[in-house]
Amino acid sequence: MSKLEQIEKSVAELEAEEFEAFALWFEKLQAARWDQQFEHDARNSQALDRLADKALKDHRAGRTSRL
């Protein structure tokens, strides 16, 4: 049995209260990993800078509208 299969089996066997605690923990873990990835990408990629520059140029050229 793979590690993932073991985890899936264990989670499926949790009682309701334990499952809720696990779900909350997992949600926080996902958010933290997403934040880390976003920060890494923002520091190490020029893609966000290029998108921001294009958006500002479009706005200055009148190619945007109010939300």
C-alpha positions, 0 to 999 in steps of 0.5 A: 500500500502506498503512503497516499493510500495509507493516508486516505484510509486513515482519513476515511476512518476518522470520527466526525470530530477528528475529521473536522480537526483534520480538515481545518489543519489541512486547509491551513496547510494548503493556504500556507503552501500556496502563500509560500509558492506565491511568494517564491514566484513573486521573488523569482519570476518577472512574469508578475512584473510584466503583467503589472506593467502591461496593466498599467500601460493599458490603463494609461492608454484608456483601455480599461473600465471601472468595475 
